[in-house]
């Protein structure tokens, strides 16, 4: 039978007078990976702008922007890389169009790509594991800012205090994730406005001090320069490429919602703040040491504003982690765990907190995870590409009821529960990307090219071509394209 998660709250049999009443902020979201019926669809694509904007005014974007200059790029080269890398948010927007079409989250829609059983593996590795690692890294970043804030309040950040701070930040994050979609849509607009106000002050301070003529002492050129530029683009693009879950936040929209509007509001909401915050990091790196952004920025920020800035860093990280935890909960359900979404979210949060505590207080574990996530770009690029290619091939048309059917007779069972086209396209893309990578290890192609890392463009191109060739005559694809 089809896999559906029982709702924690009863719903009436008829269409509600107000569809948004079943998805309101003060009520724990009833739906998990089950399909959203048309009677409960509501909202407008413009609501997606604040969802993605709040998630991209964050500490890591500031750090990455500064890192580009520390790598040896000039200011203007770094700014160009920031713009190009953030254009990948267009793919995140494209994937979001599949949500209203199917009334389902990305974790279910990808059954059309990998098959019912193959998709469980996809969600276990490309969904749940990666999301929990990102949750831990972001939580560690927020905790570091919070430790500094506690010290400014006159409290010594002892180990028990640090544990308490991490738990409190995680708890605030998980409350948003557990209450779910309705609260996210309502809460993220004011969060966006608060963060925009805080970073306006940061922008004013940075622009006053920035050296717009900055260039590194030792200019790089030729292959070395291209290696830096490609590495920088890959670093920036790793953000949007990690969000193959954008349909999770658009699936409540009416199926008649404009696809262009969904793409536009999603991509713009993420692109604008990410470009601004990353650019501020790059500009700040021309005058202060961005190896330690919190300490460095305090040299140019007004003294009264430093605590506000630290609070903004924590708030921004809570916003991005709430989305991550929300999707991780859905991924865990899609793997096959028969629990409510709220329970799976709490489980994910517990694992992430444990990783964070271990990494910050016991070892350098998070450094290892950070390095691993650089390599995961080898996976996330092809994952995003195959999904985006499927959306284009199907013209954004997905049958939510068919996607919910996990039986052997269902249309997305394919061969023994696996779609060979999706699996082979992903393996081909990841394999070729791994040969071209130059991060924590150097692949043979990168070595032959003098350290030029082509893993991102090559992996994405290969996976797209293989998927198109293998899926061109697939029955469910033909049926989707024939749908009026």
Protein Blocks (a to p, Z undefined) as FASTA:
>chain_A
ZZddddfbdcdfbdcfblmlmmcfklccfbfkbccdfklggcjfklmmmmmmmmmmcfkl
mmmmmmmmmnopafklmmmmmmmmmmmmmmmmmmmmmmmmnopafklmmmmmnojklmmm
mmmmmmmmmmmmmmmmmmmmmmmmmmmmmmmnopacdfklmmmmmmmmmmmmmmmmmnom
mlmmmmmmmmmmmmmmmmmmmmmmmmmmpcfkbccfbacehjllmmmmmmmmmmmmmmmm
mmmmlmmmmmmpcfkbcfklmmmmmmmmmmmmmmmmmmmmmmmmmmpccklmmlmmmmmg
cfklmmmmmmmmmmmmmmmmmmmmmmmmmmmmmnopacdfklmmmmmmmmmmmmmmmmmm
mmmmlmmmmmmmmmmmmmmmmmmmmmmmmmmmnnopacfklmmpmcfkbmklmnghiafk
lmmmmmmmmmmmmmmgcckbccfklmmnnopafklmmmmmmmmmmmmmmmmmgfklmmmm
mpZZ
